[in-house]
Amino acid sequence: SQSLYVDKLLEKFGMLDCRIVDTPLPIKNNQDQTISPPLQNINIYQQLIGSLIYLSNSTRPDIAYAVSFLARSMHAPTEAAFSSAKRVLRYLKGTRNYALNFNNKQQQLFAYSDSSYAEEKDLKSVGGYVTMMAGAPISWKSTKQSIIAQSSMEAEYIALAETSKEIEWIRKLQQEIFPTTIKTPTTIFEDNQSTIKLSNNPLHSNRSKHIDVRYHKVQELVANKTINRSEEHTSELQSL
């Protein structure tokens, strides 16, 4: 946990007495921050986002999406972007004691993969994953995809490919440290049926033949039993 680091951030940016909010960003974050007046003190915004990136990468996957979103304004922040960044601090004040709690009950590696569809102004999607072991996250990522997906299936498939690459790397690391521990495929929980079917099927249809070959890495990992996918993840995700 990093509760003391959160306290230092609140003090540094004058937010010790701020009002607490329940989410890092509004649930429907439709505000176009580019139409807001430019922020005069760019340096303070960059300092705040840099501090939030460090916190997000270290112990707080729950703010990963918000920080990734706000980091896009680093070079030309607006008043609205700065207000949104301070909202993250208000959320952190109410969750300063959040921690990653590891235990020995769940040693099996598994992951969650998900994506939005065309939610950005440029119609790109945002994908992300979190990998779990020993009852807590061990790696996570939220980022805007580099291409425009033409369907929700494609957006989910791209996110699944990124998740699969992360799982492959973690399994190789495990194999080096504990050579006999990996005996079964790693489950990735995915909620899009079309994506699951595509990862099982090396044939191309009109809906998938245009997808960049690099994203079909997931099919290779399924075929060699490095990973498998499951749709039954809702109850586990809600319990985290």
Residue, then its C-alpha position, 0 to 999 in steps of 0.5 A: s500500500q502507499s497511503l503515506y504517499v497519497d497523504k503527501l500528494l494531497e498535501k503537496f497539491g492543497m487537497l487535504d480538506c477536499r471532498i471525497v468522490d466515489t470514482p476517479l472520473p465521472i462514470k459518463n466522462n463525456q466532457d470534451q476537455t479541449i474546449s476548456p481554457p488552457l491551463q496557465n501553469i503546465n508544470i503543476y499539471q505535469q507534476l501531478i500526472g507524473s505522481l499519479i502515474y507512479l502511484s498507478n503503476s505501483t499499487r493502484p490499478d483502480i486509477a490506471y484508466a483515469v491516469s492513462f486518460l489524463a496523461r494524454s493532456m500532458h503537453a497542453p493541459t486545460e483547466a478542465a483536465f486539471s480539474s479532472a486530475k484533482r478529482v482523482l486526488r479526491y478519490l484517493k483521499g477516500t481510498r488511501n488505505y486500499a492495498l494489494n493483499f496477497n495470500n496463499k489460497q489462490q496461487q494459480l495465475f489468471a487474467y481479465s481482459d476487456s475493451s470499450y468500443a469507439e469511445e474516444k473522440d477519434l473513434k479509437s477504443v480503450g483496452g486493458y487487462v489485469t493479471m492475478m496471482a495469490g489473490a491480488p493483481i500483479s500487473w495491469k494496463s489501460t491504454k488507448q488502442s493504436i488503430i480504429a477497431q471496426s467492431s466491438m469484437e475486434a476491439e476486444y480481440i486486440a485487448l485479448a492479444e495484449t493480455s496474451k502477450e503479458i501472460e506469455w511473459i509472466r509464464k516464462l518468468q515463472q518457468e525460470i524461477f519455478p520450473t515445475t509449477i506450470k502444468t496447465p494453460t492460464t485462463i483469461f476471462e473474456d466476456n465477448q463470445s465472438t472474440i472467444k470464437l475467433s481466438n479458437n478459429p485460425l480461419h478468417s471471415n469477412r469480419s476478421k480477415h483485415i485484422d493485423v497479423r500481430y494480433h493473431k498471436v492469441q491463436e498460437l497461444v491457444a493452440n499450444k495450450t499456453i492460455n485458454r479463455s473463459e466467459e464466467h468471470t463476473s462473480e470473481l471480478q465483483s469479489l476483488 
